[in-house]
Amino acid sequence: MLSDNIKQAIRTAYKAFGEHLENFNPRKQQTFLIAEIAKTLAGEYSKDRKIIAIEAGTGTGKSLAYSLGAIPLAKAKDKKICISTATVALQEQLVEKDLPFLKQHSGIDFSFTLVKGRQRYVCRQKLTAAVSAQDTPQPGFTFAEKPSERDITLLKQLHKALMENHWQGDRDSWTDPIPHHIWQLIQSDKYSCLRNVADHTHCPFHKARETMDNSDVLVINHSLLLADLEMGGGKILPDPEDTYYIIDEAHHLPKITRDHASAAIALKGATEWLDKLKELADKMAKLIKSQSAISPSLKLADDCTDLLTDLQKVLTFIDANKSIYFVPNKRTKFSTDKDNTVYRFEHGVLPKAIKQPAEDLEELSKKCLNHANKLYFLLMEAVKDGEVASYLAEPLLSEYGFLSQRLENFHALWAMYAKVDSEKAAPVARWCELTEHKKLDYLLAASPIEVGFTLEDKLWSKCEGAVLCSATIMALNSFDHFRRQVGLSNTDGTQYQKVDSPFDYQQCAQLKIIDTEYEPSDERFTDELIRRLPELIAQDMATLVLFSSYWQMETVAKALREKNKLSILVQGEQSRQHIIDSHKKYCNSNKSSIVFGTQSFSEGLDLPGKYLTNLIITKLPFSVPTSPVEEAHAEYVSAKGGNPFMSISVPEASKKLIQATGRLLRNEKDTGIITILDKRLKTKRYGQDLLNALPPYKRG
């Protein structure tokens, strides 16, 4: 239950916050959200299920609502708060603007920090070794390739800035992008950059973790959250049992969860690094100089040999069936855009020639991991006891880290290939890709189709509480689609709230549906866009035109530049930020500006006021299954007697259309026109459902 003290603290903070904002008027939507979040997390609705999913429209002020609803309660109960986002832009807004303002003006004393994955930080010891390698080479450190003068200069600049405390050691805060081949040499890794090793005590990652331990609020991203949960929770972040999770941009969570649960290996590539693993085991055993290291080293080498034998069986089988699996111009029932380099095993069913070796490969790779981990811990003990110099051990520990991650992924892939799918649940999607980068190889991959059970098992059932929010959680005015995706239900105690935007949609925006001559699937539709768009663009000064395909966008842009002499800022021709800056510059000079973009410009693009008054959507944002996982999902729905178009494509299109139209009104005073050039909104039975799910724009 919420105590009177916490209720009073929230009211006082909200009032104090409002007094420091000009023209601040308490919004009933925002105060309602604060109360619902606080009551849910306090267990007033369910003591066992302190979870609430919220769709909060633009302008409801949800970041302030969840901060005020959660922070006073977390402080009182000595719990941590993890605010997880899908985009860097929202992370930066929270850390640089929202949370500092709240702390300064609300009267709540709390600390916060941005938490990044280990790989975003430099290892001080590795950087020092890399710089020293030019003049007085340290034993154990070598460059994979001879560094260029530019590389050496950069390394010295990084080292000097770090030592003089002008740089905190995270990759993102360095002014210019750090090349990947350089960063790989000097980034922190969990195998050699350890706090209890003297040379690493002052590494930036460990300093960042100290700040995290002392902070009340941690701002993270969904990938870091999933990485922690994958390890059991509480390994990178605080224990789920002691944490309130606020998952903003929650509509991204299902896909990111699925990506984290997938695995892939290159068959020929795996044979190469398995040979290196055998060599590494021998090097580690020799350095440890202990009888206890001999057995795991020999067992690891034997298991690697057996792995290579079974791997060759799979490779031989796929090679023999290459002409059957990779048929030129192949089309499938669930995709019209299929190339000839991917073969998906229907319903996830593998041929015996792959299934049988998969079972052995899973078991053997698990043994390899155990032997390799034993060698690693023996070497670490030898370093701690002073029996092995750390500078000699570190190159082997780093190489071990690199290879063990590959081995873990290798085991995960074969575990999914060996698994017997339950008849009651969706099968695992399994497929093979033909790759021809430097040489021909086969990529075997697998991914779960549905991930709700994973989130339930690793997060919802363990956490102290959770808030899931987004401007587009619902699809077709229902939470059902989202519930299925993330493993929640409407009978488990989870709360659901839809909070409408305070915008006056009827007065501020007009929605026009153009009755086009052709449907978007007609090849003549692109020519119709070229004919119609100039007139629609001319109706205002600041225009954003959204396309569903790069090809169509580029074709239309080329034609309008040549025939109509239009000046257009096209996504992909410059960086996103450059396009936005140029667009705003034109608008500030009272010049018309036109931006062409695709799906990524439909979400997260913020062009308030005069920077966007004319939004044109060329086509409903349906996406055909383009990945093997999406195909497998559609196949699974069909196998159960469902309609994948109505149960997957339409709900997803509904969310994307709401996101796209949401680009127009960013503030309460914004106005403009939304035009959609897709007659299916009028002619198809799902069209009215899509329109009904949109905000109540004035229809033109």
C-alpha positions in Angstrom: 0.0 0.0 0.0 1.1 3.6 -0.6 1.8 5.3 2.7 0.5 8.8 3.4 4.2 9.9 3.6 4.9 8.7 0.0 1.6 10.2 -1.3 2.5 13.5 0.2 6.1 13.3 -1.1 4.7 12.8 -4.7 2.2 15.6 -4.4 4.8 18.0 -3.0 7.3 17.1 -5.7 4.7 17.6 -8.5 3.7 21.0 -7.1 7.3 22.1 -6.7 8.2 20.9 -10.2 5.3 22.8 -11.7 6.3 26.1 -10.0 9.6 26.0 -11.9 8.0 25.6 -15.4 6.5 28.6 -17.2 2.9 28.3 -18.1 2.6 24.9 -16.3 -0.9 23.6 -15.9 -1.4 20.3 -14.1 -2.6 17.8 -16.7 -5.2 15.3 -15.5 -3.7 12.7 -17.8 -0.3 13.1 -16.1 -1.6 13.2 -12.5 -3.6 10.1 -13.3 -0.6 8.3 -14.7 1.5 9.2 -11.6 -1.1 7.8 -9.3 -1.7 4.6 -11.3 2.1 3.9 -11.5 2.6 4.5 -7.8 -0.4 2.4 -6.8 0.6 -0.5 -9.1 4.2 -0.6 -7.9 3.1 -0.3 -4.2 1.0 -3.5 -4.7 -2.4 -1.9 -4.3 -3.9 -3.8 -7.2 -1.9 -7.1 -6.8 0.8 -7.9 -4.2 2.3 -10.5 -6.5 2.0 -8.8 -9.9 3.2 -5.2 -9.6 3.1 -4.6 -13.4 1.3 -2.0 -15.5 1.3 -1.5 -19.3 0.5 2.0 -20.4 -0.2 3.6 -23.8 0.4 7.3 -23.3 -0.2 9.5 -26.3 2.2 12.3 -27.3 2.2 15.2 -24.8 1.1 13.3 -21.8 4.5 13.8 -20.1 5.1 10.1 -19.4 8.8 10.5 -18.4 7.8 12.8 -15.6 4.9 10.6 -14.7 6.9 7.4 -14.3 9.8 9.2 -12.5 7.5 10.8 -9.9 5.3 7.7 -9.6 8.3 5.4 -8.9 11.3 7.3 -7.4 9.7 8.3 -4.0 8.4 4.7 -3.6 11.8 3.1 -4.5 13.6 5.4 -2.1 11.3 4.5 0.7 11.6 0.8 0.0 15.3 0.9 -0.7 14.8 -0.4 -4.3 16.7 0.5 -7.5 15.0 1.8 -10.6 16.1 0.8 -14.1 14.7 3.0 -16.9 15.2 1.1 -20.1 14.9 2.7 -23.5 15.2 1.5 -27.1 16.9 4.6 -28.5 20.0 6.6 -27.6 17.9 9.8 -28.2 15.6 9.0 -25.3 18.5 8.0 -23.0 20.2 11.3 -23.7 16.9 13.2 -23.1 16.5 11.5 -19.7 20.1 11.9 -18.5 20.8 15.4 -19.8 17.3 17.0 -19.5 14.4 15.2 -17.7 16.1 13.7 -14.6 18.4 16.7 -13.9 15.4 19.1 -14.1 13.3 16.8 -11.9 16.1 16.5 -9.3 16.7 20.2 -9.3 13.1 21.4 -9.0 11.1 18.6 -7.3 12.8 18.5 -3.9 13.4 14.8 -4.3 17.0 13.8 -3.4 18.0 11.1 -5.8 21.0 10.1 -7.9 21.1 8.7 -11.4 23.5 7.5 -14.0 23.7 6.3 -17.5 24.8 2.6 -17.6 26.4 1.1 -20.7 27.6 -2.3 -21.5 31.2 -3.2 -20.7 32.2 -3.1 -24.4 31.5 0.6 -24.6 34.5 1.3 -22.2 38.2 1.3 -22.8 40.5 -1.0 -20.7 43.1 1.3 -19.2 45.7 -1.5 -19.1 45.1 -2.5 -22.7 45.3 1.1 -23.9 48.6 1.6 -22.0 50.0 -1.6 -23.5 48.9 -0.6 -27.0 50.7 2.8 -26.7 53.8 1.2 -25.2 53.9 -1.4 -27.9 55.5 1.1 -30.3 58.5 2.1 -28.1 59.0 -0.5 -25.4 56.8 -3.4 -26.3 55.2 -5.2 -23.4 55.5 -9.0 -23.5 52.2 -10.5 -24.5 50.8 -7.5 -26.5 51.0 -7.5 -30.2 49.0 -5.7 -32.9 47.0 -8.1 -35.1 48.1 -5.9 -38.1 50.8 -3.3 -38.2 49.1 0.0 -37.1 49.1 3.0 -39.3 50.5 6.4 -38.2 46.9 7.6 -37.8 46.1 4.6 -35.5 49.2 5.3 -33.4 48.3 9.0 -33.1 44.8 8.2 -32.0 45.9 5.7 -29.4 48.3 8.3 -27.9 45.5 10.9 -27.9 43.1 8.5 -26.1 45.8 7.5 -23.6 46.8 11.1 -22.8 43.1 12.2 -22.4 42.4 9.3 -20.1 45.4 9.8 -17.9 44.7 13.5 -17.6 41.0 12.9 -16.8 39.8 14.7 -19.9 38.1 11.6 -21.1 36.0 9.2 -19.0 36.9 6.2 -21.1 33.6 5.5 -22.9 33.5 5.1 -26.6 30.5 7.3 -27.1 32.0 10.4 -25.5 35.0 10.6 -27.7 34.5 13.4 -30.2 35.2 11.4 -33.4 34.2 7.8 -34.1 36.9 5.4 -33.0 37.6 2.8 -35.7 36.3 -0.7 -34.9 39.7 -2.4 -35.4 41.3 0.0 -32.9 38.5 -0.3 -30.3 38.6 -4.1 -30.4 42.2 -3.9 -29.2 41.5 -1.7 -26.2 37.9 -2.3 -25.1 37.2 -3.8 -21.7 36.3 -7.5 -21.6 34.9 -9.6 -18.8 37.7 -12.1 -18.9 40.9 -10.1 -18.5 39.7 -6.6 -17.3 38.8 -7.6 -13.7 38.5 -5.3 -10.7 40.4 -7.7 -8.4 43.4 -7.6 -10.7 45.6 -4.8 -9.5 46.4 -3.4 -13.0 42.7 -3.0 -13.7 41.4 -1.4 -10.5 41.2 2.0 -12.1 39.7 0.9 -15.5 36.8 3.2 -16.6 34.3 0.3 -16.6 34.9 -0.4 -12.9 34.7 3.3 -12.0 31.3 3.4 -13.9 30.1 0.4 -12.0 31.0 2.1 -8.7 28.8 5.0 -9.7 26.0 2.6 -10.7 26.2 0.9 -7.3 25.7 4.2 -5.6 22.9 5.5 -7.9 19.1 5.3 -7.2 18.1 5.4 -10.9 19.9 3.6 -13.7 19.2 4.6 -17.3 19.9 1.6 -19.6 18.9 0.3 -23.0 16.8 -2.8 -23.8 19.8 -4.7 -25.1 21.7 -4.3 -21.8 18.6 -5.3 -19.9 18.2 -8.5 -22.0 22.0 -9.3 -21.6 21.6 -9.2 -17.9 18.5 -11.3 -17.9 20.2 -13.8 -20.2 22.8 -14.4 -17.5 20.2 -14.9 -14.8 19.7 -11.3 -13.7 21.7 -9.3 -11.2 25.0 -9.9 -13.0 25.3 -6.5 -14.7 22.4 -4.7 -13.2 20.8 -4.9 -9.7 18.9 -8.1 -8.8 15.4 -8.1 -10.4 13.9 -8.8 -6.9 15.3 -5.4 -5.8 14.4 -3.5 -8.9 11.5 -1.5 -10.4 11.9 -1.6 -14.2 10.5 1.2 -16.3 10.5 0.0 -19.9 10.0 3.0 -22.1 9.5 2.5 -25.8 8.2 -0.9 -24.8 6.9 -1.7 -28.3 10.5 -2.5 -29.2 10.9 -5.1 -26.4 9.6 -8.2 -28.2 11.9 -7.9 -31.2 15.0 -7.1 -29.1 14.2 -10.0 -26.9 13.9 -12.3 -29.9 17.2 -11.0 -31.3 18.9 -11.7 -28.0 17.6 -15.3 -27.9 18.7 -16.1 -31.5 22.0 -17.7 -32.5 24.0 -18.3 -35.7 27.3 -19.9 -36.8 29.3 -20.1 -40.0 30.1 -23.8 -40.6 33.5 -23.3 -42.3 34.3 -20.3 -40.1 33.6 -22.5 -37.0 36.2 -25.1 -38.0 38.9 -22.4 -38.1 38.2 -20.9 -34.6 37.8 -24.4 -33.1 41.4 -25.2 -34.2 42.5 -22.0 -32.5 40.7 -23.0 -29.3 42.7 -26.2 -29.2 45.9 -24.2 -29.6 44.8 -21.8 -26.9 44.1 -24.6 -24.4 47.7 -25.9 -24.8 49.1 -22.4 -24.3 47.1 -21.8 -21.2 48.1 -25.2 -19.7 51.8 -24.5 -20.3 51.5 -21.0 -18.7 49.7 -22.3 -15.6 52.4 -25.0 -15.1 50.2 -27.1 -12.9 49.2 -30.7 -13.1 45.6 -29.7 -12.6 45.6 -27.9 -16.0 46.7 -30.9 -18.0 43.5 -32.9 -17.9 41.1 -30.1 -19.0 43.5 -29.0 -21.7 43.7 -32.6 -23.2 39.9 -33.1 -22.8 39.2 -29.8 -24.5 41.5 -30.7 -27.4 39.8 -34.1 -27.8 36.3 -32.6 -27.7 37.2 -30.0 -30.3 38.4 -32.8 -32.5 35.1 -34.6 -32.1 33.2 -31.4 -32.8 35.1 -30.9 -36.0 34.2 -34.4 -37.1 30.4 -33.9 -36.5 30.6 -30.4 -38.0 32.0 -31.9 -41.2 29.0 -34.2 -41.4 26.6 -31.3 -41.5 28.8 -29.3 -43.9 29.0 -32.3 -46.3 25.2 -32.8 -46.2 24.4 -29.1 -46.9 27.1 -29.0 -49.7 25.5 -32.0 -51.3 22.0 -30.4 -51.2 23.1 -26.9 -52.2 21.3 -27.0 -55.5 18.0 -28.0 -53.8 18.2 -25.5 -50.9 19.4 -22.4 -52.8 17.2 -22.3 -55.9 17.4 -19.1 -58.0 14.3 -16.8 -57.8 12.6 -19.0 -55.3 9.4 -17.7 -53.9 7.6 -19.0 -50.8 4.0 -18.9 -49.5 4.9 -16.4 -46.9 7.2 -14.1 -48.7 7.2 -12.5 -52.1 10.6 -11.0 -51.7 12.8 -14.0 -51.3 16.3 -14.3 -52.7 18.1 -17.6 -53.4 20.6 -17.4 -50.5 18.3 -18.5 -47.6 16.7 -21.8 -47.0 14.2 -22.1 -44.1 13.3 -25.5 -42.7 9.5 -25.6 -42.9 7.9 -25.8 -39.4 11.4 -25.9 -38.0 11.8 -29.6 -38.9 15.4 -30.6 -39.7 16.5 -33.5 -41.8 18.0 -36.4 -39.9 21.4 -35.7 -41.4 21.4 -32.4 -39.5 19.3 -33.3 -36.5 21.4 -36.3 -35.3 24.8 -34.5 -35.4 23.1 -31.5 -33.7 22.4 -33.6 -30.6 26.1 -34.7 -30.4 27.3 -31.1 -31.1 25.1 -29.7 -28.3 26.5 -32.2 -25.8 30.1 -31.9 -27.0 30.1 -28.1 -27.0 28.7 -28.0 -23.5 31.7 -30.2 -22.4 34.1 -27.9 -24.2 32.7 -24.9 -22.4 33.2 -26.7 -19.0 36.8 -27.6 -19.8 37.6 -24.1 -21.2 36.1 -22.4 -18.1 38.1 -24.6 -15.8 41.3 -23.6 -17.6 40.3 -20.0 -17.4 39.7 -20.1 -13.6 43.0 -22.0 -13.1 44.8 -19.3 -14.9 43.0 -16.5 -13.0 44.0 -18.2 -9.7 47.6 -18.4 -10.9 47.6 -14.7 -11.6 46.0 -13.8 -8.3 48.5 -16.0 -6.4 51.4 -14.3 -8.2 52.4 -17.5 -9.9 51.9 -16.0 -13.4 52.6 -12.4 -14.3 49.4 -10.6 -15.4 51.0 -9.2 -18.5 51.7 -12.7 -19.7 48.2 -14.0 -18.9 46.2 -11.1 -20.3 46.6 -11.9 -24.0 45.5 -15.5 -23.4 42.6 -14.3 -21.2 41.5 -11.9 -23.9 41.7 -14.5 -26.6 39.8 -16.9 -24.4 37.1 -14.3 -24.0 36.8 -13.9 -27.7 36.7 -17.7 -28.4 34.5 -18.6 -25.4 31.8 -16.1 -26.6 31.9 -17.9 -30.0 31.7 -21.3 -28.2 28.7 -20.1 -26.1 26.9 -19.0 -29.3 27.9 -22.3 -31.0 26.4 -24.3 -28.1 23.2 -22.1 -28.1 22.7 -22.8 -31.9 23.1 -26.5 -31.5 20.9 -26.6 -28.4 18.1 -25.0 -30.5 18.7 -27.4 -33.4 18.7 -30.4 -31.0 15.6 -29.3 -29.1 12.4 -31.2 -29.6 9.7 -28.6 -30.2 6.6 -28.8 -28.0 3.3 -29.4 -29.8 1.7 -26.8 -27.5 4.0 -23.9 -28.4 5.5 -22.3 -31.4 8.5 -24.2 -33.0 11.9 -22.7 -33.2 12.6 -21.0 -36.5 15.6 -22.8 -38.2 17.3 -21.8 -41.4 20.5 -21.9 -43.5 22.1 -19.0 -45.5 24.5 -19.2 -48.3 27.2 -16.6 -47.7 29.8 -15.5 -50.2 31.9 -12.7 -48.6 35.5 -13.7 -48.8 34.7 -17.3 -49.5 31.6 -19.5 -49.8 30.2 -20.6 -46.4 26.9 -21.7 -44.8 25.4 -19.8 -41.9 23.2 -21.9 -39.7 20.7 -19.9 -37.6 17.9 -20.3 -35.2 15.5 -18.1 -33.3 12.4 -18.5 -31.1 9.3 -17.3 -32.8 7.5 -16.2 -29.6 9.4 -14.8 -26.6 6.7 -14.1 -24.1 7.6 -17.1 -22.0 11.2 -15.9 -21.8 10.2 -12.5 -20.4 7.7 -14.2 -18.0 10.4 -16.6 -16.7 13.3 -14.2 -16.5 11.6 -10.8 -15.8 7.9 -10.6 -14.9 7.9 -13.4 -12.4 11.1 -12.1 -10.6 11.0 -8.4 -10.6 9.8 -6.2 -7.8 7.6 -4.3 -10.2 7.5 -3.0 -13.8 6.1 -0.2 -15.9 5.8 -0.7 -19.7 5.0 2.4 -21.6 4.9 3.7 -25.1 2.9 6.0 -27.4 2.1 2.8 -29.4 1.7 -0.3 -27.3 -1.9 -1.0 -28.5 -2.8 -2.3 -31.9 -6.3 -1.7 -33.3 -7.4 -0.2 -30.0 -6.5 -3.4 -28.0 -3.6 -4.5 -25.8 -4.1 -8.2 -26.9 -1.4 -8.2 -29.6 1.2 -6.7 -27.2 0.1 -9.0 -24.4 0.8 -12.1 -26.6 4.2 -10.7 -27.7 5.6 -10.0 -24.2 4.0 -12.8 -22.2 1.4 -10.9 -20.1 -2.3 -11.7 -19.8 -5.4 -9.9 -18.7 -6.0 -12.3 -15.8 -2.6 -12.4 -14.1 -2.9 -9.1 -12.1 -1.2 -6.9 -14.7 -2.8 -3.5 -15.0 -3.5 -1.8 -18.4 -4.2 1.9 -19.0 -4.6 3.9 -22.1 -4.1 7.7 -21.6 -5.1 9.9 -24.5 -3.0 12.8 -25.6 -4.1 16.3 -24.4 -3.9 17.5 -28.0 -7.0 18.9 -29.7 -6.8 16.7 -32.7 -10.0 18.1 -34.3 -8.7 21.6 -34.3 -5.0 21.0 -34.9 -4.8 18.4 -37.7 -6.7 17.4 -40.8 -6.5 13.9 -42.2 -7.0 13.4 -45.9 -7.3 10.0 -47.6 -6.6 10.3 -51.3 -8.6 8.0 -53.5 -5.7 7.0 -55.8 -6.3 5.4 -59.2 -4.0 2.4 -58.4 -3.3 0.3 -55.3 0.3 0.4 -54.0 0.9 -3.2 -55.2 0.3 -2.0 -58.8 3.5 -1.2 -60.7 1.8 2.0 -62.0 1.5 3.3 -58.4 5.0 4.8 -58.4 4.2 6.9 -61.6 1.0 8.0 -59.9 3.0 9.3 -56.9 5.2 11.2 -59.2 2.2 12.9 -60.8 0.3 13.7 -57.5 3.0 14.6 -55.0 4.1 18.0 -56.5 0.6 19.4 -55.8 0.4 17.9 -52.3 3.9 19.2 -51.5 3.0 22.7 -52.6 0.2 23.0 -50.1 2.6 24.0 -47.3 6.2 25.1 -46.4 7.5 22.2 -44.3 6.8 18.8 -45.7 7.8 15.2 -44.7 7.0 12.4 -47.2 7.2 8.9 -45.8 7.8 5.9 -48.1 7.7 2.1 -47.5 10.6 1.3 -49.7 14.0 2.9 -50.5 13.6 2.0 -54.2 10.3 3.9 -54.5 11.6 6.8 -52.5 14.7 7.2 -54.6 12.8 6.7 -57.9 10.2 9.4 -57.0 12.9 11.8 -55.7 14.9 11.5 -58.9 11.8 12.1 -61.1 10.6 15.2 -59.1 14.1 16.7 -59.1 14.4 16.3 -62.9 10.8 17.1 -64.0 9.7 19.5 -61.3 13.0 21.0 -60.2 12.2 20.3 -56.6 14.9 20.5 -54.0 14.5 17.4 -51.7 16.4 16.2 -48.7 16.5 12.4 -49.1 17.2 9.9 -46.4 20.5 8.1 -47.0 22.1 10.8 -49.1 23.3 12.6 -45.9 23.3 11.7 -42.2 20.0 11.9 -40.4 21.2 14.8 -38.3 22.5 16.7 -41.3 19.1 16.3 -43.0 17.3 17.6 -39.9 19.7 20.5 -39.5 19.4 21.5 -43.1 15.6 21.2 -43.0 15.3 23.5 -39.9 17.7 26.0 -41.5 15.4 26.3 -44.5 12.4 26.7 -42.3 14.0 29.3 -40.2 14.7 31.3 -43.3 11.1 31.0 -44.4 12.0 28.8 -47.3 10.0 25.7 -48.2 11.7 22.4 -47.3 10.9 18.8 -48.4 12.2 15.7 -46.6 11.8 12.2 -48.0 12.2 9.3 -45.6 11.4 5.6 -44.9 10.2 3.7 -41.9 13.0 4.9 -39.6 11.8 8.5 -40.1 8.3 7.4 -39.0 9.5 7.0 -35.4 11.5 9.2 -33.1 11.7 12.1 -35.6 10.9 15.3 -33.7 10.0 18.3 -35.9 7.7 20.6 -33.8 5.9 23.7 -34.8 6.8 25.2 -38.1 9.3 22.4 -38.9 6.5 20.1 -40.0 3.1 21.2 -41.2 2.5 18.9 -44.1 2.9 15.1 -43.6 2.4 12.8 -46.5 2.3 9.0 -46.2 2.5 7.3 -49.5 1.5 3.8 -48.5 0.1 1.9 -45.5 3.1 0.5 -43.6 2.5 -3.2 -44.2 5.6 -5.3 -44.2 5.7 -8.7 -45.9 7.7 -11.3 -43.9 11.3 -10.6 -45.0 13.2 -12.6 -42.4 13.0 -16.3 -41.8 11.7 -15.7 -38.3 8.8 -13.6 -39.6 8.1 -16.3 -42.3 8.1 -19.0 -39.6 5.7 -17.0 -37.5 3.3 -16.6 -40.3 3.6 -20.3 -41.1 2.9 -21.2 -37.5 -0.2 -19.0 -37.4 -1.5 -20.6 -40.6 -0.8 -24.1 -39.2 -3.1 -23.3 -36.3 -5.9 -22.2 -38.6 -5.2 -18.5 -38.2 -4.8 -15.7 -40.7 -1.3 -14.3 -40.4 -2.2 -11.1 -42.3 -5.0 -10.2 -39.9 -3.3 -11.4 -36.7 0.2 -10.2 -37.4 0.4 -7.8 -40.4 -2.7 -5.6 -39.7 -1.9 -5.0 -35.9 1.7 -4.2 -36.7 0.6 -1.8 -39.5 -1.8 -0.1 -37.1 1.0 0.6 -34.7 3.3 1.9 -37.4 0.6 4.1 -38.9 -0.1 5.7 -35.5 3.7 6.3 -35.2 3.9 7.8 -38.7 0.9 10.2 -38.2 2.3 11.1 -34.8 5.2 13.0 -36.5 2.9 15.9 -37.2 1.7 17.0 -33.8 4.6 17.2 -31.2 3.3 20.1 -29.1 -0.2 21.3 -28.2 0.1 24.3 -30.5 1.2 22.4 -33.6 -1.1 22.3 -36.6 -1.0 20.8 -40.1 -2.3 18.3 -42.7 -1.8 14.5 -42.9 -2.3 13.0 -46.4 -2.4 9.3 -47.0 -2.2 8.1 -50.6 -3.6 4.6 -50.1 -7.1 3.8 -51.2 -7.1 0.5 -49.2 -8.2 2.6 -46.2 -11.5 3.0 -48.0 -11.8 -0.2 -50.0 -10.6 -2.9 -47.7 -12.5 -4.2 -44.7 -9.4 -3.7 -42.4 -9.2 -0.1 -43.6 -11.8 1.2 -41.2 -10.2 -0.7 -38.3 -6.9 1.1 -39.1 -8.7 4.5 -39.3 -10.5 3.9 -36.0 -7.3 3.2 -34.2 -5.8 6.6 -35.2 -6.2 9.7 -33.0 -9.5 11.6 -33.8 -8.0 13.9 -36.5 -10.5 16.1 -38.4 -11.3 14.2 -41.6 -11.0 16.1 -44.8 
